[in-house]
Amino acid sequence: MRIRKNIAVSEEGFLFNPATGDSFSTNGIGSEIIRMLKQDKSTHEITDEICRGYDVDRLLFERDLDEFTALLKDYSILE
C-alpha cells in the first residue's frame, strides 16, 4: 500500500486530495499510520510499531488498520 503521490499530508495528519478537492483529518495514531505508509512500510511493520508504542491488542489493531486502509482506498488516498 502506498499513499498517492498527489496527496498533500501535514505533520498533524491533515490530508488533501487535489484531484477531488476532498480533505480529511486523522487522530494521532492515524497520523502515525499515514507517516509509515508514506515510508512504504508494510501493514505488518505498521502493526509492530503501533503495538510496541501503545498498549493495544494486536488483533484489534489489525482489524482497525484494515478498516482504516479500506477507508483510505475508498477516498482515493491509497494507490
Distance bins in CASP14 RR format, pairs under 12 A and 6 or more apart:
PFRMAT RR
TARGET T0000
AUTHOR 0000-0000-0000
RMODE 2
METHOD distances of the structure
MODEL  1
1 33 0 0 0 0 0 1 0 0 0 0 0
1 34 0 0 0 0 0 1 0 0 0 0 0
1 36 0 0 0 0 0 1 0 0 0 0 0
1 37 1 0 0 1 0 0 0 0 0 0 0
1 38 0 0 0 0 0 1 0 0 0 0 0
1 39 0 0 0 0 0 1 0 0 0 0 0
1 40 0 0 0 0 1 0 0 0 0 0 0
1 41 0 0 0 0 1 0 0 0 0 0 0
1 42 0 0 0 0 1 0 0 0 0 0 0
1 43 1 0 0 1 0 0 0 0 0 0 0
1 44 0 0 0 0 0 1 0 0 0 0 0
1 45 0 0 0 0 0 1 0 0 0 0 0
1 46 0 0 0 0 1 0 0 0 0 0 0
1 65 0 0 0 0 0 1 0 0 0 0 0
1 66 0 0 0 0 0 1 0 0 0 0 0
1 68 0 0 0 0 0 1 0 0 0 0 0
1 69 1 0 0 1 0 0 0 0 0 0 0
1 70 0 0 0 0 0 1 0 0 0 0 0
1 72 0 0 0 0 1 0 0 0 0 0 0
1 73 0 0 0 0 1 0 0 0 0 0 0
1 77 0 0 0 0 1 0 0 0 0 0 0
1 78 1 0 1 0 0 0 0 0 0 0 0
1 79 1 0 0 1 0 0 0 0 0 0 0
2 34 0 0 0 0 0 1 0 0 0 0 0
2 36 0 0 0 0 0 1 0 0 0 0 0
2 37 1 0 0 1 0 0 0 0 0 0 0
2 38 0 0 0 0 1 0 0 0 0 0 0
2 39 0 0 0 0 1 0 0 0 0 0 0
2 40 1 0 0 1 0 0 0 0 0 0 0
2 41 0 0 0 0 0 1 0 0 0 0 0
2 42 0 0 0 0 0 1 0 0 0 0 0
2 43 0 0 0 0 0 1 0 0 0 0 0
2 69 0 0 0 0 0 1 0 0 0 0 0
2 72 0 0 0 0 0 1 0 0 0 0 0
2 73 0 0 0 0 0 1 0 0 0 0 0
2 77 0 0 0 0 0 1 0 0 0 0 0
2 78 1 0 0 1 0 0 0 0 0 0 0
2 79 1 0 1 0 0 0 0 0 0 0 0
3 9 1 0 0 1 0 0 0 0 0 0 0
3 13 0 0 0 0 0 1 0 0 0 0 0
3 15 0 0 0 0 1 0 0 0 0 0 0
3 16 0 0 0 0 0 1 0 0 0 0 0
3 17 0 0 0 0 0 1 0 0 0 0 0
3 24 0 0 0 0 0 1 0 0 0 0 0
3 33 0 0 0 0 0 1 0 0 0 0 0
3 34 1 0 0 1 0 0 0 0 0 0 0
3 35 0 0 0 0 1 0 0 0 0 0 0
3 36 0 0 0 0 0 1 0 0 0 0 0
3 37 1 0 1 0 0 0 0 0 0 0 0
3 38 1 0 1 0 0 0 0 0 0 0 0
3 39 0 0 0 0 1 0 0 0 0 0 0
3 40 0 0 0 0 1 0 0 0 0 0 0
3 41 0 0 0 0 0 1 0 0 0 0 0
3 69 0 0 0 0 0 1 0 0 0 0 0
3 72 1 0 0 1 0 0 0 0 0 0 0
3 73 0 0 0 0 0 1 0 0 0 0 0
3 75 0 0 0 0 0 1 0 0 0 0 0
3 76 0 0 0 0 0 1 0 0 0 0 0
3 77 1 0 0 1 0 0 0 0 0 0 0
3 78 1 0 0 1 0 0 0 0 0 0 0
3 79 1 0 0 1 0 0 0 0 0 0 0
4 15 0 0 0 0 0 1 0 0 0 0 0
4 16 0 0 0 0 0 1 0 0 0 0 0
4 17 1 0 0 1 0 0 0 0 0 0 0
4 18 0 0 0 0 0 1 0 0 0 0 0
4 19 0 0 0 0 1 0 0 0 0 0 0
4 20 0 0 0 0 0 1 0 0 0 0 0
4 34 0 0 0 0 0 1 0 0 0 0 0
4 37 0 0 0 0 0 1 0 0 0 0 0
4 38 0 0 0 0 0 1 0 0 0 0 0
4 72 0 0 0 0 1 0 0 0 0 0 0
4 73 0 0 0 0 0 1 0 0 0 0 0
4 75 0 0 0 0 0 1 0 0 0 0 0
4 76 1 0 0 1 0 0 0 0 0 0 0
4 77 1 0 0 1 0 0 0 0 0 0 0
4 78 1 0 0 1 0 0 0 0 0 0 0
4 79 1 0 1 0 0 0 0 0 0 0 0
5 17 0 0 0 0 0 1 0 0 0 0 0
5 18 0 0 0 0 0 1 0 0 0 0 0
5 19 0 0 0 0 0 1 0 0 0 0 0
5 38 0 0 0 0 0 1 0 0 0 0 0
5 77 0 0 0 0 0 1 0 0 0 0 0
5 78 0 0 0 0 0 1 0 0 0 0 0
5 79 0 0 0 0 1 0 0 0 0 0 0
6 15 0 0 0 0 0 1 0 0 0 0 0
6 16 0 0 0 0 1 0 0 0 0 0 0
6 17 1 0 0 1 0 0 0 0 0 0 0
6 18 1 0 1 0 0 0 0 0 0 0 0
6 19 1 0 0 1 0 0 0 0 0 0 0
6 20 0 0 0 0 0 1 0 0 0 0 0
6 21 0 0 0 0 0 1 0 0 0 0 0
6 76 0 0 0 0 1 0 0 0 0 0 0
6 77 0 0 0 0 0 1 0 0 0 0 0
6 79 0 0 0 0 0 1 0 0 0 0 0
7 13 0 0 0 0 0 1 0 0 0 0 0
7 14 0 0 0 0 0 1 0 0 0 0 0
7 15 1 0 1 0 0 0 0 0 0 0 0
7 16 1 0 0 1 0 0 0 0 0 0 0
7 17 1 0 1 0 0 0 0 0 0 0 0
7 18 0 0 0 0 1 0 0 0 0 0 0
7 19 0 0 0 0 1 0 0 0 0 0 0
7 20 0 0 0 0 0 1 0 0 0 0 0
7 21 0 0 0 0 0 1 0 0 0 0 0
7 22 0 0 0 0 1 0 0 0 0 0 0
7 23 0 0 0 0 0 1 0 0 0 0 0
7 24 0 0 0 0 1 0 0 0 0 0 0
7 34 0 0 0 0 1 0 0 0 0 0 0
7 37 0 0 0 0 0 1 0 0 0 0 0
7 38 0 0 0 0 1 0 0 0 0 0 0
7 72 0 0 0 0 1 0 0 0 0 0 0
7 75 0 0 0 0 1 0 0 0 0 0 0
7 76 0 0 0 0 1 0 0 0 0 0 0
7 77 1 0 1 0 0 0 0 0 0 0 0
7 78 0 0 0 0 1 0 0 0 0 0 0
7 79 0 0 0 0 1 0 0 0 0 0 0
8 14 0 0 0 0 1 0 0 0 0 0 0
8 15 1 0 0 1 0 0 0 0 0 0 0
8 16 1 0 1 0 0 0 0 0 0 0 0
8 17 0 0 0 0 1 0 0 0 0 0 0
8 18 1 0 0 1 0 0 0 0 0 0 0
8 19 0 0 0 0 0 1 0 0 0 0 0
8 21 0 0 0 0 0 1 0 0 0 0 0
8 22 0 0 0 0 0 1 0 0 0 0 0
8 23 0 0 0 0 1 0 0 0 0 0 0
8 24 0 0 0 0 0 1 0 0 0 0 0
8 34 0 0 0 0 0 1 0 0 0 0 0
8 38 0 0 0 0 0 1 0 0 0 0 0
8 77 0 0 0 0 0 1 0 0 0 0 0
9 15 1 0 1 0 0 0 0 0 0 0 0
9 16 1 0 0 1 0 0 0 0 0 0 0
9 17 0 0 0 0 0 1 0 0 0 0 0
9 18 0 0 0 0 0 1 0 0 0 0 0
9 23 0 0 0 0 0 1 0 0 0 0 0
9 24 0 0 0 0 1 0 0 0 0 0 0
9 25 0 0 0 0 0 1 0 0 0 0 0
9 26 0 0 0 0 1 0 0 0 0 0 0
9 30 0 0 0 0 0 1 0 0 0 0 0
9 31 0 0 0 0 1 0 0 0 0 0 0
9 32 0 0 0 0 0 1 0 0 0 0 0
9 33 0 0 0 0 0 1 0 0 0 0 0
9 34 1 0 1 0 0 0 0 0 0 0 0
9 35 0 0 0 0 1 0 0 0 0 0 0
9 36 0 0 0 0 0 1 0 0 0 0 0
9 37 0 0 0 0 1 0 0 0 0 0 0
9 38 1 0 0 1 0 0 0 0 0 0 0
9 39 0 0 0 0 0 1 0 0 0 0 0
9 72 0 0 0 0 0 1 0 0 0 0 0
9 77 0 0 0 0 1 0 0 0 0 0 0
10 16 0 0 0 0 1 0 0 0 0 0 0
10 23 0 0 0 0 0 1 0 0 0 0 0
10 24 0 0 0 0 0 1 0 0 0 0 0
10 25 0 0 0 0 1 0 0 0 0 0 0
10 26 0 0 0 0 0 1 0 0 0 0 0
10 31 0 0 0 0 1 0 0 0 0 0 0
10 34 0 0 0 0 1 0 0 0 0 0 0
10 35 0 0 0 0 0 1 0 0 0 0 0
10 38 0 0 0 0 0 1 0 0 0 0 0
11 26 0 0 0 0 0 1 0 0 0 0 0
11 28 0 0 0 0 0 1 0 0 0 0 0
11 31 1 0 0 1 0 0 0 0 0 0 0
11 32 0 0 0 0 0 1 0 0 0 0 0
11 34 0 0 0 0 0 1 0 0 0 0 0
11 35 0 0 0 0 1 0 0 0 0 0 0
11 38 0 0 0 0 0 1 0 0 0 0 0
12 24 0 0 0 0 0 1 0 0 0 0 0
12 25 1 0 0 1 0 0 0 0 0 0 0
12 26 0 0 0 0 1 0 0 0 0 0 0
12 27 0 0 0 0 0 1 0 0 0 0 0
12 28 0 0 0 0 1 0 0 0 0 0 0
12 30 0 0 0 0 0 1 0 0 0 0 0
12 31 1 0 0 1 0 0 0 0 0 0 0
12 32 0 0 0 0 0 1 0 0 0 0 0
12 34 0 0 0 0 0 1 0 0 0 0 0
12 35 0 0 0 0 0 1 0 0 0 0 0
13 23 0 0 0 0 0 1 0 0 0 0 0
13 24 0 0 0 0 1 0 0 0 0 0 0
13 25 1 0 0 1 0 0 0 0 0 0 0
13 26 1 0 1 0 0 0 0 0 0 0 0
13 27 0 0 0 0 1 0 0 0 0 0 0
13 28 1 0 0 1 0 0 0 0 0 0 0
13 29 0 0 0 0 0 1 0 0 0 0 0
13 30 1 0 0 1 0 0 0 0 0 0 0
13 31 1 1 0 0 0 0 0 0 0 0 0
13 32 0 0 0 0 1 0 0 0 0 0 0
13 33 0 0 0 0 1 0 0 0 0 0 0
13 34 1 0 1 0 0 0 0 0 0 0 0
13 35 0 0 0 0 1 0 0 0 0 0 0
13 37 0 0 0 0 0 1 0 0 0 0 0
13 38 0 0 0 0 0 1 0 0 0 0 0
13 77 0 0 0 0 0 1 0 0 0 0 0
14 22 0 0 0 0 0 1 0 0 0 0 0
14 23 1 0 0 1 0 0 0 0 0 0 0
14 24 1 0 0 1 0 0 0 0 0 0 0
14 25 1 0 1 0 0 0 0 0 0 0 0
14 26 1 0 0 1 0 0 0 0 0 0 0
14 27 0 0 0 0 0 1 0 0 0 0 0
14 28 0 0 0 0 0 1 0 0 0 0 0
14 30 0 0 0 0 0 1 0 0 0 0 0
14 31 0 0 0 0 1 0 0 0 0 0 0
14 34 0 0 0 0 1 0 0 0 0 0 0
14 77 0 0 0 0 0 1 0 0 0 0 0
15 21 0 0 0 0 0 1 0 0 0 0 0
15 22 0 0 0 0 1 0 0 0 0 0 0
15 23 1 0 0 1 0 0 0 0 0 0 0
15 24 1 0 1 0 0 0 0 0 0 0 0
15 25 1 0 0 1 0 0 0 0 0 0 0
15 26 1 0 0 1 0 0 0 0 0 0 0
15 30 0 0 0 0 0 1 0 0 0 0 0
15 31 0 0 0 0 1 0 0 0 0 0 0
15 33 0 0 0 0 0 1 0 0 0 0 0
15 34 1 0 0 1 0 0 0 0 0 0 0
15 35 0 0 0 0 0 1 0 0 0 0 0
15 37 0 0 0 0 0 1 0 0 0 0 0
15 38 0 0 0 0 0 1 0 0 0 0 0
15 71 0 0 0 0 0 1 0 0 0 0 0
15 72 0 0 0 0 1 0 0 0 0 0 0
15 75 0 0 0 0 1 0 0 0 0 0 0
15 76 0 0 0 0 0 1 0 0 0 0 0
15 77 1 0 0 1 0 0 0 0 0 0 0
15 78 0 0 0 0 0 1 0 0 0 0 0
16 22 1 0 0 1 0 0 0 0 0 0 0
16 23 1 0 1 0 0 0 0 0 0 0 0
16 24 1 0 0 1 0 0 0 0 0 0 0
16 25 0 0 0 0 1 0 0 0 0 0 0
16 75 0 0 0 0 0 1 0 0 0 0 0
16 76 0 0 0 0 0 1 0 0 0 0 0
16 77 0 0 0 0 1 0 0 0 0 0 0
17 23 1 0 0 1 0 0 0 0 0 0 0
17 24 0 0 0 0 1 0 0 0 0 0 0
17 72 0 0 0 0 0 1 0 0 0 0 0
17 74 0 0 0 0 0 1 0 0 0 0 0
17 75 1 0 0 1 0 0 0 0 0 0 0
17 76 1 0 0 1 0 0 0 0 0 0 0
17 77 1 0 0 1 0 0 0 0 0 0 0
17 78 0 0 0 0 0 1 0 0 0 0 0
18 76 0 0 0 0 0 1 0 0 0 0 0
18 77 0 0 0 0 0 1 0 0 0 0 0
19 75 0 0 0 0 0 1 0 0 0 0 0
19 76 1 0 0 1 0 0 0 0 0 0 0
19 77 0 0 0 0 0 1 0 0 0 0 0
20 74 0 0 0 0 0 1 0 0 0 0 0
20 75 1 0 0 1 0 0 0 0 0 0 0
20 76 1 0 0 1 0 0 0 0 0 0 0
20 77 0 0 0 0 1 0 0 0 0 0 0
21 75 0 0 0 0 0 1 0 0 0 0 0
21 76 0 0 0 0 0 1 0 0 0 0 0
21 77 0 0 0 0 0 1 0 0 0 0 0
22 71 0 0 0 0 0 1 0 0 0 0 0
22 72 0 0 0 0 0 1 0 0 0 0 0
22 74 0 0 0 0 0 1 0 0 0 0 0
22 75 1 0 0 1 0 0 0 0 0 0 0
22 76 0 0 0 0 1 0 0 0 0 0 0
22 77 0 0 0 0 1 0 0 0 0 0 0
23 75 0 0 0 0 0 1 0 0 0 0 0
23 77 0 0 0 0 0 1 0 0 0 0 0
24 30 0 0 0 0 0 1 0 0 0 0 0
24 31 0 0 0 0 0 1 0 0 0 0 0
24 34 0 0 0 0 1 0 0 0 0 0 0
24 68 0 0 0 0 0 1 0 0 0 0 0
24 71 0 0 0 0 1 0 0 0 0 0 0
24 72 0 0 0 0 1 0 0 0 0 0 0
24 74 0 0 0 0 0 1 0 0 0 0 0
24 75 1 0 0 1 0 0 0 0 0 0 0
24 76 0 0 0 0 0 1 0 0 0 0 0
24 77 1 0 0 1 0 0 0 0 0 0 0
25 31 0 0 0 0 1 0 0 0 0 0 0
25 34 0 0 0 0 0 1 0 0 0 0 0
26 32 0 0 0 0 1 0 0 0 0 0 0
26 33 1 0 0 1 0 0 0 0 0 0 0
26 34 1 0 0 1 0 0 0 0 0 0 0
26 35 0 0 0 0 0 1 0 0 0 0 0
26 37 0 0 0 0 0 1 0 0 0 0 0
26 68 0 0 0 0 1 0 0 0 0 0 0
26 71 0 0 0 0 0 1 0 0 0 0 0
26 72 0 0 0 0 1 0 0 0 0 0 0
26 75 0 0 0 0 0 1 0 0 0 0 0
26 77 0 0 0 0 0 1 0 0 0 0 0
27 33 0 0 0 0 1 0 0 0 0 0 0
27 34 0 0 0 0 0 1 0 0 0 0 0
27 54 0 0 0 0 0 1 0 0 0 0 0
27 64 0 0 0 0 0 1 0 0 0 0 0
27 68 0 0 0 0 0 1 0 0 0 0 0
28 34 0 0 0 0 1 0 0 0 0 0 0
28 35 0 0 0 0 1 0 0 0 0 0 0
28 50 0 0 0 0 0 1 0 0 0 0 0
28 54 0 0 0 0 0 1 0 0 0 0 0
28 68 0 0 0 0 0 1 0 0 0 0 0
29 35 0 0 0 0 0 1 0 0 0 0 0
29 36 0 0 0 0 0 1 0 0 0 0 0
29 46 0 0 0 0 0 1 0 0 0 0 0
29 47 0 0 0 0 0 1 0 0 0 0 0
29 49 0 0 0 0 0 1 0 0 0 0 0
29 50 1 0 0 1 0 0 0 0 0 0 0
29 51 0 0 0 0 0 1 0 0 0 0 0
29 53 0 0 0 0 1 0 0 0 0 0 0
29 54 1 0 0 1 0 0 0 0 0 0 0
29 56 0 0 0 0 1 0 0 0 0 0 0
29 61 0 0 0 0 1 0 0 0 0 0 0
29 64 0 0 0 0 1 0 0 0 0 0 0
29 65 0 0 0 0 1 0 0 0 0 0 0
29 68 0 0 0 0 1 0 0 0 0 0 0
30 36 0 0 0 0 1 0 0 0 0 0 0
30 37 0 0 0 0 1 0 0 0 0 0 0
30 38 0 0 0 0 0 1 0 0 0 0 0
30 46 0 0 0 0 0 1 0 0 0 0 0
30 50 0 0 0 0 1 0 0 0 0 0 0
30 54 0 0 0 0 0 1 0 0 0 0 0
30 61 0 0 0 0 0 1 0 0 0 0 0
30 64 0 0 0 0 1 0 0 0 0 0 0
30 65 0 0 0 0 1 0 0 0 0 0 0
30 67 0 0 0 0 0 1 0 0 0 0 0
30 68 1 0 0 1 0 0 0 0 0 0 0
30 69 0 0 0 0 0 1 0 0 0 0 0
30 71 0 0 0 0 0 1 0 0 0 0 0
30 72 0 0 0 0 1 0 0 0 0 0 0
30 77 0 0 0 0 0 1 0 0 0 0 0
31 37 0 0 0 0 0 1 0 0 0 0 0
31 38 0 0 0 0 0 1 0 0 0 0 0
31 50 0 0 0 0 0 1 0 0 0 0 0
31 68 0 0 0 0 0 1 0 0 0 0 0
32 38 0 0 0 0 0 1 0 0 0 0 0
32 39 0 0 0 0 0 1 0 0 0 0 0
32 41 0 0 0 0 0 1 0 0 0 0 0
32 45 0 0 0 0 0 1 0 0 0 0 0
32 46 0 0 0 0 1 0 0 0 0 0 0
32 47 0 0 0 0 0 1 0 0 0 0 0
32 49 1 0 0 1 0 0 0 0 0 0 0
32 50 1 0 0 1 0 0 0 0 0 0 0
32 51 0 0 0 0 0 1 0 0 0 0 0
32 52 0 0 0 0 0 1 0 0 0 0 0
32 53 0 0 0 0 1 0 0 0 0 0 0
32 54 0 0 0 0 1 0 0 0 0 0 0
32 56 0 0 0 0 0 1 0 0 0 0 0
32 61 0 0 0 0 0 1 0 0 0 0 0
32 65 0 0 0 0 0 1 0 0 0 0 0
32 68 0 0 0 0 0 1 0 0 0 0 0
33 39 0 0 0 0 0 1 0 0 0 0 0
33 41 0 0 0 0 1 0 0 0 0 0 0
33 43 0 0 0 0 1 0 0 0 0 0 0
33 45 0 0 0 0 0 1 0 0 0 0 0
33 46 1 0 1 0 0 0 0 0 0 0 0
33 47 0 0 0 0 1 0 0 0 0 0 0
33 49 0 0 0 0 1 0 0 0 0 0 0
33 50 1 0 0 1 0 0 0 0 0 0 0
33 54 0 0 0 0 0 1 0 0 0 0 0
33 61 0 0 0 0 0 1 0 0 0 0 0
33 64 0 0 0 0 1 0 0 0 0 0 0
33 65 1 0 0 1 0 0 0 0 0 0 0
33 66 0 0 0 0 0 1 0 0 0 0 0
33 67 0 0 0 0 0 1 0 0 0 0 0
33 68 1 0 0 1 0 0 0 0 0 0 0
33 69 0 0 0 0 1 0 0 0 0 0 0
33 71 0 0 0 0 0 1 0 0 0 0 0
33 72 0 0 0 0 1 0 0 0 0 0 0
33 77 0 0 0 0 0 1 0 0 0 0 0
33 78 0 0 0 0 0 1 0 0 0 0 0
34 41 0 0 0 0 0 1 0 0 0 0 0
34 46 0 0 0 0 0 1 0 0 0 0 0
34 65 0 0 0 0 0 1 0 0 0 0 0
34 68 0 0 0 0 1 0 0 0 0 0 0
34 69 0 0 0 0 0 1 0 0 0 0 0
34 71 0 0 0 0 0 1 0 0 0 0 0
34 72 0 0 0 0 1 0 0 0 0 0 0
34 77 0 0 0 0 1 0 0 0 0 0 0
34 78 0 0 0 0 0 1 0 0 0 0 0
35 41 0 0 0 0 1 0 0 0 0 0 0
35 46 0 0 0 0 1 0 0 0 0 0 0
35 49 0 0 0 0 1 0 0 0 0 0 0
35 50 0 0 0 0 0 1 0 0 0 0 0
36 42 0 0 0 0 1 0 0 0 0 0 0
36 43 0 0 0 0 1 0 0 0 0 0 0
36 44 0 0 0 0 0 1 0 0 0 0 0
36 45 1 0 0 1 0 0 0 0 0 0 0
36 46 1 0 1 0 0 0 0 0 0 0 0
36 47 0 0 0 0 1 0 0 0 0 0 0
36 48 0 0 0 0 0 1 0 0 0 0 0
36 49 1 0 0 1 0 0 0 0 0 0 0
36 50 0 0 0 0 1 0 0 0 0 0 0
36 65 0 0 0 0 0 1 0 0 0 0 0
36 68 0 0 0 0 0 1 0 0 0 0 0
36 69 0 0 0 0 0 1 0 0 0 0 0
37 43 0 0 0 0 1 0 0 0 0 0 0
37 45 0 0 0 0 0 1 0 0 0 0 0
37 46 1 0 0 1 0 0 0 0 0 0 0
37 49 0 0 0 0 0 1 0 0 0 0 0
37 65 0 0 0 0 0 1 0 0 0 0 0
37 68 0 0 0 0 1 0 0 0 0 0 0
37 69 0 0 0 0 1 0 0 0 0 0 0
37 72 1 0 0 1 0 0 0 0 0 0 0
37 73 0 0 0 0 0 1 0 0 0 0 0
37 77 0 0 0 0 1 0 0 0 0 0 0
37 78 1 0 0 1 0 0 0 0 0 0 0
37 79 0 0 0 0 0 1 0 0 0 0 0
38 46 0 0 0 0 0 1 0 0 0 0 0
38 72 0 0 0 0 0 1 0 0 0 0 0
38 77 0 0 0 0 0 1 0 0 0 0 0
38 78 0 0 0 0 0 1 0 0 0 0 0
38 79 0 0 0 0 0 1 0 0 0 0 0
39 45 0 0 0 0 1 0 0 0 0 0 0
39 46 0 0 0 0 1 0 0 0 0 0 0
39 49 0 0 0 0 0 1 0 0 0 0 0
40 46 0 0 0 0 0 1 0 0 0 0 0
40 78 0 0 0 0 0 1 0 0 0 0 0
40 79 0 0 0 0 0 1 0 0 0 0 0
41 47 0 0 0 0 1 0 0 0 0 0 0
41 48 0 0 0 0 1 0 0 0 0 0 0
41 49 1 0 0 1 0 0 0 0 0 0 0
41 50 0 0 0 0 0 1 0 0 0 0 0
41 65 0 0 0 0 0 1 0 0 0 0 0
42 48 0 0 0 0 1 0 0 0 0 0 0
42 49 0 0 0 0 0 1 0 0 0 0 0
42 65 0 0 0 0 0 1 0 0 0 0 0
42 69 0 0 0 0 0 1 0 0 0 0 0
43 49 0 0 0 0 0 1 0 0 0 0 0
43 50 0 0 0 0 0 1 0 0 0 0 0
43 58 0 0 0 0 0 1 0 0 0 0 0
43 61 0 0 0 0 0 1 0 0 0 0 0
43 62 1 0 0 1 0 0 0 0 0 0 0
43 63 0 0 0 0 0 1 0 0 0 0 0
43 64 0 0 0 0 0 1 0 0 0 0 0
43 65 1 0 0 1 0 0 0 0 0 0 0
43 66 1 0 0 1 0 0 0 0 0 0 0
43 68 0 0 0 0 0 1 0 0 0 0 0
43 69 1 0 0 1 0 0 0 0 0 0 0
43 70 0 0 0 0 0 1 0 0 0 0 0
43 72 0 0 0 0 0 1 0 0 0 0 0
43 78 0 0 0 0 0 1 0 0 0 0 0
44 50 0 0 0 0 0 1 0 0 0 0 0
44 51 0 0 0 0 0 1 0 0 0 0 0
44 58 0 0 0 0 0 1 0 0 0 0 0
44 61 0 0 0 0 0 1 0 0 0 0 0
44 62 0 0 0 0 1 0 0 0 0 0 0
44 65 0 0 0 0 0 1 0 0 0 0 0
45 51 0 0 0 0 0 1 0 0 0 0 0
45 52 0 0 0 0 0 1 0 0 0 0 0
45 65 0 0 0 0 0 1 0 0 0 0 0
46 52 0 0 0 0 0 1 0 0 0 0 0
46 53 0 0 0 0 0 1 0 0 0 0 0
46 58 0 0 0 0 0 1 0 0 0 0 0
46 61 0 0 0 0 1 0 0 0 0 0 0
46 62 0 0 0 0 1 0 0 0 0 0 0
46 64 0 0 0 0 0 1 0 0 0 0 0
46 65 1 0 0 1 0 0 0 0 0 0 0
46 66 0 0 0 0 0 1 0 0 0 0 0
46 68 0 0 0 0 1 0 0 0 0 0 0
46 69 0 0 0 0 1 0 0 0 0 0 0
47 53 0 0 0 0 0 1 0 0 0 0 0
47 54 0 0 0 0 0 1 0 0 0 0 0
47 56 0 0 0 0 1 0 0 0 0 0 0
47 57 0 0 0 0 0 1 0 0 0 0 0
47 58 1 0 0 1 0 0 0 0 0 0 0
47 59 0 0 0 0 1 0 0 0 0 0 0
47 60 0 0 0 0 0 1 0 0 0 0 0
47 61 1 0 1 0 0 0 0 0 0 0 0
47 62 1 0 1 0 0 0 0 0 0 0 0
47 63 0 0 0 0 0 1 0 0 0 0 0
47 64 0 0 0 0 1 0 0 0 0 0 0
47 65 1 0 0 1 0 0 0 0 0 0 0
47 66 0 0 0 0 0 1 0 0 0 0 0
47 68 0 0 0 0 0 1 0 0 0 0 0
47 69 0 0 0 0 0 1 0 0 0 0 0
48 54 0 0 0 0 0 1 0 0 0 0 0
48 56 0 0 0 0 0 1 0 0 0 0 0
48 58 0 0 0 0 1 0 0 0 0 0 0
48 61 0 0 0 0 0 1 0 0 0 0 0
48 62 0 0 0 0 0 1 0 0 0 0 0
48 65 0 0 0 0 0 1 0 0 0 0 0
49 56 0 0 0 0 0 1 0 0 0 0 0
49 58 0 0 0 0 0 1 0 0 0 0 0
49 61 0 0 0 0 0 1 0 0 0 0 0
49 65 0 0 0 0 0 1 0 0 0 0 0
50 56 1 0 0 1 0 0 0 0 0 0 0
50 57 0 0 0 0 0 1 0 0 0 0 0
50 58 0 0 0 0 1 0 0 0 0 0 0
50 60 0 0 0 0 0 1 0 0 0 0 0
50 61 1 0 1 0 0 0 0 0 0 0 0
50 62 0 0 0 0 1 0 0 0 0 0 0
50 64 0 0 0 0 1 0 0 0 0 0 0
50 65 1 0 0 1 0 0 0 0 0 0 0
50 68 0 0 0 0 0 1 0 0 0 0 0
51 57 0 0 0 0 1 0 0 0 0 0 0
51 58 1 0 1 0 0 0 0 0 0 0 0
51 59 0 0 0 0 0 1 0 0 0 0 0
51 60 0 0 0 0 1 0 0 0 0 0 0
51 61 1 0 0 1 0 0 0 0 0 0 0
51 62 0 0 0 0 1 0 0 0 0 0 0
51 64 0 0 0 0 0 1 0 0 0 0 0
51 65 0 0 0 0 0 1 0 0 0 0 0
52 58 0 0 0 0 0 1 0 0 0 0 0
52 61 0 0 0 0 0 1 0 0 0 0 0
53 61 0 0 0 0 0 1 0 0 0 0 0
54 60 0 0 0 0 0 1 0 0 0 0 0
54 61 0 0 0 0 1 0 0 0 0 0 0
54 64 0 0 0 0 0 1 0 0 0 0 0
55 61 0 0 0 0 0 1 0 0 0 0 0
56 62 0 0 0 0 0 1 0 0 0 0 0
56 63 0 0 0 0 0 1 0 0 0 0 0
56 64 0 0 0 0 1 0 0 0 0 0 0
56 65 0 0 0 0 0 1 0 0 0 0 0
57 63 0 0 0 0 1 0 0 0 0 0 0
57 64 0 0 0 0 1 0 0 0 0 0 0
58 64 0 0 0 0 0 1 0 0 0 0 0
58 65 0 0 0 0 0 1 0 0 0 0 0
59 65 0 0 0 0 0 1 0 0 0 0 0
59 66 0 0 0 0 0 1 0 0 0 0 0
60 66 0 0 0 0 0 1 0 0 0 0 0
60 67 0 0 0 0 0 1 0 0 0 0 0
61 67 0 0 0 0 0 1 0 0 0 0 0
61 68 0 0 0 0 1 0 0 0 0 0 0
62 68 0 0 0 0 0 1 0 0 0 0 0
62 69 0 0 0 0 0 1 0 0 0 0 0
63 69 0 0 0 0 0 1 0 0 0 0 0
63 70 0 0 0 0 0 1 0 0 0 0 0
64 70 0 0 0 0 0 1 0 0 0 0 0
64 71 0 0 0 0 0 1 0 0 0 0 0
65 71 0 0 0 0 0 1 0 0 0 0 0
65 72 0 0 0 0 0 1 0 0 0 0 0
66 72 0 0 0 0 0 1 0 0 0 0 0
66 73 0 0 0 0 0 1 0 0 0 0 0
67 73 0 0 0 0 0 1 0 0 0 0 0
67 74 0 0 0 0 0 1 0 0 0 0 0
68 74 0 0 0 0 0 1 0 0 0 0 0
68 75 0 0 0 0 0 1 0 0 0 0 0
68 77 0 0 0 0 0 1 0 0 0 0 0
68 78 0 0 0 0 0 1 0 0 0 0 0
69 75 0 0 0 0 0 1 0 0 0 0 0
69 77 0 0 0 0 1 0 0 0 0 0 0
69 78 1 0 0 1 0 0 0 0 0 0 0
69 79 0 0 0 0 0 1 0 0 0 0 0
70 77 0 0 0 0 0 1 0 0 0 0 0
70 78 0 0 0 0 1 0 0 0 0 0 0
71 77 0 0 0 0 1 0 0 0 0 0 0
71 78 0 0 0 0 1 0 0 0 0 0 0
72 78 1 0 1 0 0 0 0 0 0 0 0
72 79 0 0 0 0 0 1 0 0 0 0 0
73 79 0 0 0 0 1 0 0 0 0 0 0
END
